[in-house]
Amino acid sequence: MIKIIKGEIEHCELIAEIGKKSFWESHGKSASKEDIETFVFKTYSKENISKELENLNIKYHIIYYKNKAVGYSKIELNSPNTNIEYKNVTKLDRFYLLKDFYGKNLGKKLFDFNVELSKKNNQKGIWLAVWIKNERAIKFYNKTGFKIVGKYNFQISETHSNPNHIMYLAY
């Protein structure tokens, strides 16, 4: 019923498709339509994801529910942050679930999978940036043990950024 697979080069288009849709669902009202479209077009392209997969520290995973891809994660191992004392920490760079699949415990399963993967790679913890108005995500991260450790302005376009919390979960 639930399956998590490693994202490979042949999954780039699928990851891009889920990324575009889920970014619109969670951040679509955070900036102008034009700014969001430009960001999504640039960030969630098959070419960009393919390039990221060449980096051995970047790991994509796709979660399937009833044989349908419904979300994905992107972590980057050994990705330090100025708000965290350790260098060997994992950045949870993208963590998306399509809105139609909220409330099925799929996010928790994908999250736990990433934490275990991070621990297996001798990381001291995991950190992320989350838009301060994404209350649902912040509630989820608080529930899983994350603490706010800093701030970050997430650049959507040349003229627009969104304030984010930097959150950290130590192991």
N, C-alpha and C positions, 0 to 999 in steps of 0.2 A: 504494500500500500504506500509506504514512504521509502524513498530511495534517495541517497545522496551520492553523486558521482563527481569525479574530478573533471573540471572544465578543460578541454583540450582544444587544439586549433580548429577542429571540425565543429566546435560548439560556438564559435565566435558570433555568428549571425544570431543564434538563439539567445546568447547572453546579451547582445546589443538590443535585441527586441524587448526582452524582459526589462533591461535597464531603462530604456526609453519610456516604456509604459509605467513602470513603477516610480520613476523619478517624477513624471507628470502627476501621478496619483499622490505622492507625498510632498512634492515641492512646487506644484504647478501654480500655486497662488503666492509664491514667495518673491516673484519678480514679474516683470512684464512678459507677455506671451512671446515677444520677439527675443528677449534675453534668454528665456527658458529654451526656446527652439534652437537658438544658436548653440547654447551650452550642450544640449542633448545631442544635437547633430555632431558636434565635435567629440564629445566624451564617449558616447555610445556608438561608435562606428566599429565595423568589423575590423578595419585596419588598425585602429587604436588598440583594441582588445588583443588582436593577434600579436602586435608589438609587445604588449605587456606580458604575454605568455612566454616570451623569450627570456624574461628575467626569472631566474630560478628561485628568487625569494618571493615572487608573486604567485599566489595559489587561488585559482577560481574553483568554486564548487557549485553545482546546480542541484536543487532539491526538486524531486518529483513526487507528486501526489496522485495516486491512481493513474500512473503512467503519463502524467502531464507535467511538463516543466512549469513550476509555479514561483520560483524564486532563485536567487543565487547570492553567493558571497564572494568577496575578494579580500584576501588578507595579504599583508606584506610582512614577512619575517624580518627581524633585525632592523626595525624602522624606528629609530629614536625620536623622542619628542622633548622639547626644551622644558616641559612641565614635569618630566619624569626622570628620576635619577639614573635609571638603568639604560644601557644601550641595547641590550638584547631583549627588546620588547616587540610585540606584534601590533601592527596597525590593522584594525578592522576597517578597511577603506570603503567597502561597499557591502551593504547588507540589505537586500531587498526581497520582499515577498509581495506578489500581486494582491491587491486589495480584496479580491473575491475569495482569497484563501486565508484571510485573517481569522483568528479565533479557533484554529484547528491544531494549535500547539506546534506548527511547522517551524515557526521562527525559533522557538526554543530548541528544537531538535538540530536545526542548522547552526544555531549559536553554540550549543554544547559540542557539536562536531568540530567547530573551529577552535574552541578553547582546547580540546584534547589534541588537535593537530599542533597548536601553538606550544603546548606543554611538551609534546613529543620532540619538538625542535629546540628544547632547552631555553624557552623564553621565560622571562620573569613576570610577564603579564601581558595584557592586551589593552589597547587604547583606541579611541575613535573621536571623531568630531561629529556633533549632532546639532542641527538647527534648533535654536532655543524655542521656537514655536512648534516644534514637532513633539507635542506633549505625549502622544502615544509611545513614540520611540523612547523618550526620556524615562517614562514610567517603566517600560520594559527593561531598560538598562539599569535603572535603580534597583529593580526587583532582582536582577541577576548579580548585584553586588558592585556595580560601577559607582565611582565617586567623581564629582566634578573637580578637576584639578587645574583648569585654565580656560582661556578664551581663544577664539580664532575667528577671523573674518573669512568666510568662504566666498571666493570670487566666482560669481555667476557670469558676469560679463565685465567689460572694461569699465563700465559705469555703475555696476550694482554688485554689492556683496551682502551676504546674510550673516548675522552674528551667530556663532556656534559655541557650544560648550565643548571643551576637551574633557573626556571622561576616561577613567582608567580603572581597570580591574587587576589587582595584584594577585599572583598565585602564591 
